[in-house]
C-alpha cells in the first residue's frame, strides 16, 4: 500500500468509519428483506384497520394481495368498504398460498370463518395474525394452536388492547403488586353503535356482545391473573331490542381474593369514549377512562397508600398516548416475532386459556373448577 493511501485509510477511521476491518459505527444498518404478507378476508370488523396498519410500513411488509371473502355465508357486520384495498392485488386463496416466498397472513374474515381459515394457513406453515375471537368451538381452536406450536409458527391474536401502553402499565402494576392485594377489578366495553343491524348480527352468537367485545378485557386479565376459580355469565338484552341478540352482558370472573366484573352494553350513549377500568387493592386504586385515545394522552389515575420505588404515596396522573394507531405497534411486534428478534409475549397456552374463559363467560360452556 502506498503511504498516501495508508494515511487516507487511517484518516477515514476518525469518526467511526472502519479502519483495517474494524466495524464502522457510522455504517448504515443493513436493510432487512421485507416480509411477504397477504390478507385473507375483508369482512371482519377490524379488517380495514389491519390492512391500513400494514400499509403504514412499506419498508417492513410487502402486501402481496388480498382475498375477498364477501361470498361467505357467515354472519358479518363489515366488508362493504373497498377503499382501504385500493391499489392492492385481489387474489383467490389458492393464488395467495401459491405466492412465492409468502411468509405470513393476516386472517380477517367474518368471526365464524376465522379459525377454519387460520387452520388452512397453519397447514401451509404460515405465520399468522388472526383476529378475535377464536370461534365458538374450543376443540377446533385448540387444534389450530397445537398445529402452530408443533410447527413453531408465529401466531398472534388480534386483541386490540395488547399493545395499548396504558393497559401494559396496568398489567405491570398488578404483576409487581403496586396496589397490594387486589380485591376488585371492574371494566367495560360499552358502546352505542350499530343499531338494529348490529343487534341482528349479535344474535348469531350465544354470548352476543360479551363474546364479541369483552374478549378484549378477558385477554389481558387472564394474562395477569391466570385461570379463574369460577366464571359466571349474565347475558341479557335491553328492553325493546330486536332479533334476540344479547346486547347487555356481564360476566364475573372469580379468583381466590378477587372479583372481576366485566360489562358490555350496546345502549350506552357515548359508551366507546367512556370505556373504563377500575382496580381496587389493599394499597390503592387505579382508574383508566377512556381506555383508548389516539394522538392525545390517556390518563391513568393511581392512588397509593404507601409509595413504591418510582411513585410515592398519594395521587398520580400517568399519561400515555397510542402513537401508531390501534394496531401499529401490534403489527410491528408481529414483524419482530417473524424475524426472530422477539419472543411472542403471549403463549399458545395463554391464548387457549383466554378462549376457554371467554366461552364460559359467553355461556357456551360450563366452567370447571380445578
HUWO-V83958 format. One record per residue. N is the residue number from 1. RES is the residue in three letters. PHI is phi in degrees with one decimal (none if undefined). OMEGA is omega as a letter, one per 40 degrees, with the letter a starting at -180 (NA if undefined). D_CENTER is the distance of its C-alpha to the mean C-alpha in Angstrom with 2 decimals. Layout:
BEGIN
n: <N N>
res: <RES RES>
phi: <PHI PHI>
omega: <OMEGA OMEGA>
d_center: <D_CENTER D_CENTER>
END
This chain:
BEGIN
n: <1 2 3 4 5 6 7 8 9 10 11 12 13 14 15 16 17 18 19 20 21 22 23 24 25 26 27 28 29 30 31 32 33 34 35 36 37 38 39 40 41 42 43 44 45 46 47 48 49 50 51 52 53 54 55 56 57 58 59 60 61 62 63 64 65 66 67 68 69 70 71 72 73 74 75 76 77 78 79 80 81 82 83 84 85 86 87 88 89 90 91 92 93 94 95 96 97 98 99 100 101 102 103 104 105 106 107 108 109 110 111 112 113 114 115 116 117 118 119 120 121 122 123 124 125 126 127 128 129 130 131 132 133 134 135 136 137 138 139 140 141 142 143 144 145 146 147 148 149 150 151 152 153 154 155 156 157 158 159 160 161 162 163 164 165 166 167 168 169 170 171 172 173 174 175 176 177 178 179 180 181 182 183 184 185 186 187 188 189 190 191 192 193 194 195 196 197 198 199 200 201 202 203 204 205 206 207 208 209 210 211 212 213 214 215 216 217 218 219 220 221 222 223 224 225 226 227 228 229 230 231 232 233 234 235 236 237 238 239 240 241 242 243 244 245 246 247 248 249 250 251 252 253 254 255 256 257 258 259 260 261 262 263 264 265 266 267 268 269 270 271 272 273 274 275 276 277 278 279 280 281 282 283 284 285 286 287 288 289 290 291 292 293 294 295 296 297 298 299 300 301 302 303 304 305 306 307 308 309 310 311 312 313 314 315 316 317 318 319 320 321 322 323 324 325 326 327 328 329 330 331 332 333 334 335 336 337 338 339 340 341 342 343 344 345 346 347 348 349 350 351 352 353 354 355 356 357 358 359 360 361 362 363 364 365 366 367 368 369 370>
res: <UNK UNK UNK UNK UNK UNK UNK UNK UNK UNK UNK UNK UNK UNK UNK UNK UNK UNK UNK UNK UNK UNK UNK UNK UNK UNK UNK UNK UNK UNK UNK UNK UNK UNK UNK UNK UNK UNK UNK UNK UNK UNK UNK UNK UNK UNK UNK UNK UNK UNK UNK UNK UNK UNK UNK UNK UNK UNK UNK UNK UNK UNK UNK UNK UNK UNK UNK UNK UNK UNK UNK UNK UNK UNK UNK UNK UNK UNK UNK UNK UNK UNK UNK UNK UNK UNK UNK UNK UNK UNK UNK UNK UNK UNK UNK UNK UNK UNK UNK UNK UNK UNK UNK UNK UNK UNK UNK UNK UNK UNK UNK UNK UNK UNK UNK UNK UNK UNK UNK UNK UNK UNK UNK UNK UNK UNK UNK UNK UNK UNK UNK UNK UNK UNK UNK UNK UNK UNK UNK UNK UNK UNK UNK UNK UNK UNK UNK UNK UNK UNK UNK UNK UNK UNK UNK UNK UNK UNK UNK UNK UNK UNK UNK UNK UNK UNK UNK UNK UNK UNK UNK UNK UNK UNK UNK UNK UNK UNK UNK UNK UNK UNK UNK UNK UNK UNK UNK UNK UNK UNK UNK UNK UNK UNK UNK UNK UNK UNK UNK UNK UNK UNK UNK UNK UNK UNK UNK UNK UNK UNK UNK UNK UNK UNK UNK UNK UNK UNK UNK UNK UNK UNK UNK UNK UNK UNK UNK UNK UNK UNK UNK UNK UNK UNK UNK UNK UNK UNK UNK UNK UNK UNK UNK UNK UNK UNK UNK UNK UNK UNK UNK UNK UNK UNK UNK UNK UNK UNK UNK UNK UNK UNK UNK UNK UNK UNK UNK UNK UNK UNK UNK UNK UNK UNK UNK UNK UNK UNK UNK UNK UNK UNK UNK UNK UNK UNK UNK UNK UNK UNK UNK UNK UNK UNK UNK UNK UNK UNK UNK UNK UNK UNK UNK UNK UNK UNK UNK UNK UNK UNK UNK UNK UNK UNK UNK UNK UNK UNK UNK UNK UNK UNK UNK UNK UNK UNK UNK UNK UNK UNK UNK UNK UNK UNK UNK UNK UNK UNK UNK UNK UNK UNK UNK UNK UNK UNK UNK UNK UNK UNK UNK UNK UNK UNK UNK UNK UNK UNK UNK UNK UNK UNK UNK UNK UNK UNK UNK UNK UNK UNK>
phi: <none -68.6 -58.4 -67.1 -70.4 -63.5 -61.9 -63.3 -66.4 -64.7 -61.6 -64.7 -72.1 -67.1 93.8 103.6 -76.5 -58.7 -119.9 51.5 91.3 -71.3 -59.7 -90.3 -67.7 -93.6 -67.2 -62.4 -62.8 -67.7 -73.2 -81.8 -60.4 -69.2 -84.1 -80.5 -137.4 -126.7 -121.9 -101.4 105.1 -129.8 -99.6 -78.3 -59.9 -101.5 -59.7 -60.6 -63.6 -71.6 -68.0 -62.5 -65.7 -62.6 -68.3 -70.6 -125.7 -67.0 -79.9 -106.6 -117.2 -107.2 -81.3 -82.0 163.8 -130.8 -100.8 -81.8 -111.1 -67.0 -82.8 -63.9 -88.0 -66.8 -62.5 -149.2 -123.9 -142.3 119.6 -86.1 -90.6 -97.4 -58.1 -62.0 -102.8 -59.7 88.1 -92.8 -85.1 -86.9 -129.2 -78.6 -61.3 -63.1 -63.8 -63.6 -62.3 -91.2 -67.9 -58.4 80.4 -60.1 -112.5 -150.8 -137.3 -91.1 -93.7 -134.0 -80.2 -59.2 -47.0 -67.7 -95.8 -60.1 -68.0 -57.8 -66.8 -63.0 -61.8 -67.5 -65.3 -61.1 -64.6 -93.0 59.0 -109.6 -64.2 -140.7 -111.9 -112.3 -70.3 -94.1 -84.7 -85.1 77.5 -104.7 -113.1 -63.5 -63.2 -67.7 -64.8 -62.8 -61.0 -61.6 -65.6 -61.4 -66.2 -66.3 -65.9 -60.8 -95.3 55.1 -89.6 -60.7 -135.0 -123.4 -81.0 -89.2 -70.4 -76.7 -97.3 -60.6 -106.0 -74.4 -64.0 -69.4 -66.3 -63.4 -62.3 -63.0 -61.9 -61.8 -61.0 -70.7 -63.8 -96.2 59.4 -61.5 -94.4 73.2 -73.7 -87.4 -94.8 -150.3 -127.9 -120.9 -152.3 -139.6 -133.7 -71.9 -164.9 -141.6 -100.7 93.7 51.8 -65.8 -62.9 -70.1 -61.2 -65.4 -59.9 -63.2 -65.5 -78.9 -122.9 -55.1 -92.3 49.4 -71.7 -64.4 -61.8 -83.4 -123.0 -68.4 -55.2 -64.2 -74.4 -57.7 -57.8 -77.1 -68.4 -64.4 -62.0 -94.7 -93.8 80.7 -76.1 -73.2 -73.9 -150.8 -132.6 -124.2 -93.0 -131.4 -113.4 -133.0 -120.5 -70.5 -56.1 84.8 -67.9 -101.3 71.1 77.9 -70.3 -81.8 -112.4 -139.3 -123.0 -141.6 -137.7 -117.6 -100.7 -103.6 -116.6 -49.4 -128.0 -135.1 -101.5 -112.4 -110.7 -118.6 -130.5 -147.5 -125.3 -91.5 -124.6 -99.4 -59.9 67.2 -60.0 -60.5 -75.3 -114.2 -54.4 -143.7 -133.5 -136.2 -126.3 -120.6 -134.7 -67.8 -112.6 145.7 -137.6 -132.2 -134.1 -138.2 -162.6 -73.2 -86.4 -135.3 -161.4 -112.2 89.5 -128.0 -65.9 -91.5 -113.3 -88.3 -97.6 -126.2 -120.8 -120.0 -72.6 -121.3 -69.6 -116.0 -54.5 -93.9 -121.0 -72.3 -59.5 121.7 -98.5 -137.6 -113.0 -112.3 -96.5 -139.1 -130.0 -82.1 -90.6 -99.6 79.9 -59.4 -111.7 -58.9 -64.8 -68.1 -66.4 -64.5 -63.5 -58.4 -60.2 -64.7 -68.3 -61.1 -80.1 77.4 -87.1 -149.8 -83.6 -59.0 -70.1 -116.0 -79.6 -60.1 -65.7 -62.8 -58.5 -67.5 -64.4 -61.0 -68.1 -64.1 -63.8 -59.5 -66.4 -70.4 -65.2 -90.2 77.0 -84.1 -157.2 -82.1 -80.3 -106.3 -73.6 -74.9>
omega: <i a a i i i a a i i i a i a i i a i i i i a a i a i a a i a a i i i i a i i i i i a i a a a i a a i i i i a a a a i a a i a a i a i i a a i i i a i a i a i a a a a a a a i i a i a i i i i i a a i a i a a a i i a a i i a a a a a i i i i i i i i i i a i a i i a a e a i a i a a i i i i i a i i i i a a a a i a a i a i a a a a i a i i i i i i i i i a a i i a a i a i a i i i i i a i i a i i a a i i i i a a i a a a i a i i a a a i a i i a a i i i a a i a i i a i a i i a a i i i i i a i i a a a i a i i i i a i a a a i i a a a i i a a i a a a a a a i a i i a a i a a i a i i i i e a i i a i i a i a i i a i a i i a i a a a i i a a a i a a i i i a a a a a a a i i i i i i a i a a i a a i i a i a i a i a i a i i i i i a i i a i i a i i i i i NA>
d_center: <58.61 60.67 60.75 59.30 56.37 55.74 55.85 53.43 50.95 51.21 50.92 47.75 46.34 46.54 43.18 41.13 42.09 42.93 46.42 47.79 44.46 42.74 39.03 38.74 36.58 36.67 35.86 32.90 29.89 29.85 27.66 25.07 25.04 22.34 19.79 20.82 18.00 18.31 16.37 17.44 17.34 17.43 17.51 13.96 13.39 10.58 12.76 14.62 11.87 10.78 14.50 15.21 12.83 14.50 17.83 17.51 18.01 21.05 22.27 19.32 18.59 21.31 20.19 22.83 22.38 20.72 21.62 22.61 21.90 23.75 26.46 24.34 25.71 22.36 21.78 19.78 19.39 18.66 20.03 23.27 22.41 23.22 23.51 20.20 21.58 24.98 26.43 24.20 25.89 25.67 25.88 26.38 24.08 27.05 27.60 24.06 24.38 27.78 26.72 28.22 25.88 22.64 20.00 16.62 15.30 12.43 12.84 12.89 15.89 16.46 14.91 18.00 18.06 14.62 15.89 19.37 18.20 15.98 19.12 21.18 18.97 19.23 22.97 23.15 21.57 18.75 15.53 12.51 9.12 9.16 7.72 7.88 10.14 12.15 15.44 18.39 20.08 19.05 21.61 20.32 16.75 18.54 20.60 17.69 16.34 19.98 20.66 17.86 19.02 22.62 22.15 19.90 17.38 14.11 11.42 7.69 5.65 3.59 2.53 3.74 5.51 4.68 6.84 8.90 12.30 13.89 11.56 12.05 15.70 15.90 14.69 17.28 19.86 19.48 19.64 22.66 24.38 24.95 25.44 27.52 27.34 24.65 26.32 23.89 20.32 19.97 16.94 16.67 14.83 18.16 18.98 22.04 20.99 21.93 25.32 27.13 25.15 21.87 23.90 25.28 21.94 20.79 24.05 22.84 20.67 22.43 19.94 19.65 17.36 16.50 15.10 13.29 12.03 12.69 10.22 7.67 10.50 11.62 8.67 9.56 13.16 13.71 12.35 15.20 17.82 17.61 19.46 21.04 24.74 24.48 22.27 24.10 23.02 24.80 24.25 26.41 27.12 28.44 32.17 33.00 29.72 30.39 29.30 28.49 24.76 23.49 22.34 23.29 21.50 21.35 20.55 21.92 20.65 23.67 23.84 27.28 27.61 24.61 23.88 20.33 20.76 17.97 19.10 18.19 21.12 21.44 24.70 23.94 25.31 22.98 20.46 17.33 19.02 20.06 16.97 17.62 17.28 20.57 21.36 24.98 26.50 30.02 29.71 28.05 25.22 21.99 21.03 18.39 18.88 17.40 13.90 12.99 15.59 15.89 18.97 20.51 19.93 18.15 20.64 20.09 23.45 24.57 27.99 29.45 32.74 33.20 31.87 29.71 30.05 28.31 28.73 32.16 32.94 32.48 30.02 27.40 25.24 22.44 20.97 17.61 16.64 13.51 15.50 13.66 12.26 8.87 7.55 10.49 9.72 6.77 9.45 12.07 10.63 10.69 14.25 15.25 14.32 16.25 19.09 19.39 19.06 16.34 15.58 12.15 11.49 10.16 13.18 14.06 15.86 13.06 11.11 14.56 15.42 12.44 13.34 16.93 16.58 14.87 17.77 20.26 18.93 19.19 22.71 22.30 23.72 25.69 24.29 26.50 27.37 28.23>
END
